[in-house]
Amino acid sequence: MRVKNLALMALLALVANTVNITNTQAREIPSPFKNKVTKVESAKQATPTPGKQKTTYKNSKQIQKSQKINPMEDKKNPIGLLSIEDKVKRAIYLVKIKRYADAEKEFKTQIEWLIDATEHHTSLFKVLQNIDDADAQAGLERELALQHAVLRDIAIYNYANLKVIKKDYKKAVELLVDVVRSQPKTELGFKAYEKLQEIGFTFKVEPKLEDAAYQEPTQEESNQVYKIGQ
């Protein structure tokens, strides 16, 4: 009888462990694209002790707080948009104080990254727009691609101005044409085209004036009869 009881207790313990393993594995898996959870078999979690519950709640709040921070607006993020913008502004300032070599190095570094970042975000947008539950995330990638493209063009325009100062007009033309092609209907695009006119690559077309201003004929001219051959 004692042996049977021991065997029964061992079997119950095995069943209990199996249930605990099932409860641990069956949990909600968050989708990386939407604030929803994928459909997974639900099971009751073991009730945590009061102490552990408090710690878990605190950690959850900390995670939520960190998720609200936009990494693009974090100046400590070396590839964040705000951080790159500050570096572009620094390059512009270096031109003002005539540190041209340092300015050119900074411009080239940031423009290269902004070109790559724009393409990367565009690629992510194209991929995510074909995923059913990733519409919002695809929209974000599209917006980030546009923001990087705008900052890229600002950097290129100012780099072109540096090239004009250094009398490297051929490179300046190449850069300015890129800006016009990217933003043909914006103020930045207009400024780039005006700069092309200033350096003599193109010029402004004036309204065509007629050889003689149109005037209404006088009464005498209206009454005059002209014959063929006159």
C-alpha angles and dihedrals in degrees: 000000000000091000091052091050091051091050091049092050091050091051092050091050091052091051091049092051091049091053091050092051090050091049091050095049097044102076137134114272113206118225114239091219106047140027092253137089127244117244107269129160107274123223135170115268119222111265107255123225116259092252095052091044091057092049092048091050092051093050091049091054090050091051092049091050092051091049091058091063111098106223090207089064095046109104089199090063104092092206096039117121094238091051092051090047090056090052091051090050089050090054090051090051091050088057090053092054090045097246089140099163093053091044093052092050091051093046093050093049096049096041091052091052094044091053091051094043092051091052092046094052090046090053091050090050092053091050098044096046088068093056115091100222097035101077095114093045091048089053089052092052090049091052092048090050090054093047092050090047092053092049089046091056092047090053092046092050092052091044088054089054088054090052090052090052089052089047092241091139098163092058090043090055091051092051096044093049088053090055094048091048092049097044109021095157103039132091090250091054091050091050091050091052092048089052089054087055092048094055092047101250091121137353142222118266111228119214109272111252120213117240089242130014114251112253131182111251117251121248091254092052091048093053094047114106118216122203126211110270095025 
